[in-house]
């Protein structure tokens, strides 16, 4: 727990939960979108949390996560993708929301990461383009929210039902930014 005035960030225990949630999210989304990324480390995704983020990647607002697209800095084999996505997790906002709503971190991170992996899958499959205007972004968020709920609804993870209900009610929102 951070002291007064300090920012709360994921500790080793939370980082282990994060790895488990990333693995589950990658498997669910890979299967749902027909992608052959068995392990989340095979996805063109870089997951970072607060201490690893650049100042430009940090949000001090209510967002729980933000998705950035980057170009690889060096030439790569033609079979690889020239771009990759960075999921920026905002530990302070995630931990505060989990405490405020009395949520278990495992299902909460499963929801957040499944949501972000779905965005990336939709971009990879060209179901949507990256860099949407505000009106299309709202529609994309609604679609991704419904797809996230659909993928997670069949799982039996303690506390997940509460998280899905809070998202349905609009009490929790990812406040996604796609940069």
C-alpha positions as CSV (number, residue, x, y, z in Angstrom):
1,X,0.0,0.0,0.0
2,X,1.4,3.4,-0.9
3,X,1.8,6.0,1.7
4,X,0.1,9.4,1.7
5,X,0.8,11.2,-1.6
6,X,2.4,8.2,-3.2
7,X,1.0,6.5,-6.3
8,X,-0.2,2.9,-5.8
9,X,1.3,0.6,-8.4
10,X,1.1,-3.1,-8.9
11,X,3.4,-5.1,-6.7
12,X,4.8,-8.6,-7.5
13,X,1.6,-10.3,-6.3
14,X,-0.5,-8.1,-8.6
15,X,2.0,-8.6,-11.5
16,X,1.6,-12.4,-11.2
17,X,-2.2,-11.9,-11.4
18,X,-1.7,-9.6,-14.4
19,X,0.3,-12.4,-16.2
20,X,-2.5,-14.9,-15.6
21,X,-5.2,-12.5,-16.8
22,X,-3.2,-11.7,-19.9
23,X,-2.8,-15.4,-20.7
24,X,-6.5,-16.0,-20.3
25,X,-7.5,-13.0,-22.3
26,X,-5.2,-13.9,-25.2
27,X,-6.5,-17.4,-25.3
28,X,-10.2,-16.3,-25.3
29,X,-9.7,-13.7,-27.9
30,X,-7.4,-15.8,-30.1
31,X,-10.0,-18.5,-30.3
32,X,-13.0,-16.1,-30.8
33,X,-11.3,-14.3,-33.6
34,X,-9.6,-17.2,-35.3
35,X,-6.1,-16.0,-34.6
36,X,-3.2,-18.4,-34.0
37,X,-1.6,-16.6,-31.1
38,X,-1.6,-19.3,-28.4
39,X,0.3,-17.4,-25.8
40,X,-0.1,-13.7,-25.2
41,X,3.7,-13.2,-25.8
42,X,3.0,-14.2,-29.4
43,X,0.6,-11.3,-29.9
44,X,1.9,-8.1,-31.4
45,X,1.2,-6.5,-28.0
46,X,3.3,-5.0,-25.3
47,X,1.6,-4.8,-21.9
48,X,3.0,-2.2,-19.6
49,X,1.9,-0.8,-16.3
50,X,2.4,2.6,-14.6
51,X,6.1,2.6,-13.7
52,X,7.0,1.4,-17.3
53,X,5.0,4.1,-19.1
54,X,6.5,7.2,-20.7
55,X,5.0,10.5,-19.7
56,X,3.1,10.6,-23.0
57,X,1.5,7.2,-22.3
58,X,0.3,8.2,-18.8
59,X,-3.2,9.4,-18.1
60,X,-4.1,11.0,-14.9
61,X,-7.9,10.9,-15.6
62,X,-10.4,8.2,-14.9
63,X,-9.1,5.8,-17.7
64,X,-8.1,2.3,-16.6
65,X,-6.2,1.5,-19.7
66,X,-5.1,3.0,-23.0
67,X,-4.1,1.4,-26.3
68,X,-1.3,2.9,-28.4
69,X,-0.1,1.7,-31.9
70,X,3.6,1.9,-32.7
71,X,5.7,1.1,-35.7
72,X,8.7,-1.2,-35.1
73,X,11.9,0.8,-35.2
74,X,13.9,-1.7,-37.2
75,X,13.3,-3.7,-40.3
76,X,11.6,-7.0,-39.7
77,X,10.9,-10.2,-41.6
78,X,8.1,-9.8,-44.2
79,X,6.0,-12.3,-42.3
80,X,5.9,-10.1,-39.2
81,X,3.7,-7.2,-38.6
82,X,5.3,-3.7,-39.0
83,X,3.3,-2.4,-36.1
84,X,2.4,-3.4,-32.6
85,X,0.1,-2.3,-29.9
86,X,0.9,-1.2,-26.4
87,X,-1.7,-1.8,-23.7
88,X,-0.9,0.8,-21.0
89,X,-2.5,-0.1,-17.7
90,X,-3.0,2.6,-15.2
91,X,-2.3,0.9,-11.9
92,X,-3.4,3.8,-9.7
93,X,-6.9,4.0,-11.4
94,X,-7.3,0.2,-11.5
95,X,-6.3,-0.2,-7.8
96,X,-8.5,2.7,-6.7
97,X,-11.6,1.3,-8.7
98,X,-11.0,-2.2,-7.3
99,X,-10.9,-0.8,-3.7
100,X,-13.8,1.5,-4.2
101,X,-16.1,-1.2,-5.8
102,X,-14.6,-4.0,-3.6
103,X,-13.5,-6.0,-6.7
104,X,-11.1,-8.9,-6.8
105,X,-8.1,-7.9,-9.0
106,X,-8.1,-11.2,-11.0
107,X,-11.5,-10.9,-12.7
108,X,-11.1,-7.1,-13.0
109,X,-7.8,-7.5,-15.0
110,X,-9.3,-10.3,-17.0
111,X,-12.1,-7.9,-18.1
112,X,-9.7,-5.0,-18.8
113,X,-7.3,-7.2,-20.8
114,X,-9.9,-9.1,-22.7
115,X,-11.4,-5.8,-23.7
116,X,-8.0,-4.5,-25.0
117,X,-7.1,-7.7,-26.7
118,X,-10.5,-7.6,-28.6
119,X,-9.7,-4.1,-29.8
120,X,-6.3,-5.4,-31.2
121,X,-8.0,-8.4,-32.7
122,X,-10.6,-6.2,-34.5
123,X,-7.8,-4.0,-35.8
124,X,-5.7,-7.0,-37.0
125,X,-8.8,-8.5,-38.7
126,X,-9.7,-5.1,-40.2
127,X,-13.2,-5.1,-38.6
128,X,-12.3,-1.6,-37.6
129,X,-9.5,0.8,-38.3
130,X,-7.2,2.4,-35.8
131,X,-7.5,6.1,-35.3
132,X,-11.3,6.5,-35.2
133,X,-13.2,9.8,-34.9
134,X,-15.2,10.3,-31.8
135,X,-18.5,9.1,-33.1
136,X,-17.0,5.8,-34.5
137,X,-14.9,5.4,-31.3
138,X,-18.1,5.4,-29.2
139,X,-19.7,2.7,-31.5
140,X,-16.5,0.7,-31.4
141,X,-16.4,0.9,-27.6
142,X,-20.0,-0.4,-27.4
143,X,-19.2,-3.3,-29.8
144,X,-16.1,-4.2,-27.9
145,X,-17.9,-4.0,-24.5
146,X,-20.6,-6.4,-25.7
147,X,-18.0,-8.8,-27.2
148,X,-16.0,-8.7,-23.9
149,X,-19.1,-9.5,-21.9
150,X,-20.0,-12.3,-24.3
151,X,-16.6,-13.9,-24.1
152,X,-16.3,-13.7,-20.3
153,X,-20.0,-14.6,-19.5
154,X,-19.3,-18.3,-19.6
155,X,-16.4,-18.3,-17.3
156,X,-16.6,-19.3,-13.7
157,X,-14.2,-16.8,-12.1
158,X,-15.1,-15.7,-8.6
159,X,-16.2,-12.0,-8.7
160,X,-16.5,-11.8,-12.5
161,X,-20.4,-11.6,-12.4
162,X,-20.1,-8.4,-10.3
163,X,-17.7,-6.8,-12.7
164,X,-19.9,-7.6,-15.7
165,X,-22.9,-6.2,-13.9
166,X,-21.0,-3.0,-13.0
167,X,-20.0,-2.5,-16.7
168,X,-23.5,-3.2,-17.8
169,X,-24.8,-0.5,-15.5
170,X,-22.1,1.9,-16.6
171,X,-20.7,2.1,-13.0
172,X,-17.3,1.0,-14.4
173,X,-16.0,2.2,-17.7
174,X,-12.7,1.7,-19.3
175,X,-12.7,5.2,-20.7
176,X,-10.5,3.8,-23.5
177,X,-8.3,6.0,-25.5
178,X,-7.0,4.7,-28.8
179,X,-3.9,6.7,-29.6
